[in-house]
């Protein structure tokens, strides 16, 4: 007979969180310097913090998520053009 960690949450346990992930999408994982690991693990919501950091870097590199596609940002037009 199997055991369940928390049978009371069986209705919500496998619901999507609205993060834009797909069914059975493998998680992204990386190894980092142990001090960086300590810093990130000390955050109250590690996953949210890491998602935010990734999106900040994507935007800095000139990309944005639009209608489920990663597209280049439009560059501001130079004055007088």
TAPEPE-V710205 format. One record per run of one state. SS is the DSSP state (helix for helix, strand for strand, loop for the rest). FROM is the first residue (numbers start at 1). LEN is the number of residues. If there is no record, write none. Layout:
SS/FROM/LEN
SS/FROM/LEN
//
This chain:
loop/1/6
helix/7/3
loop/10/24
helix/34/8
loop/42/4
helix/46/15
loop/61/2
strand/63/4
loop/67/2
strand/69/4
loop/73/9
//
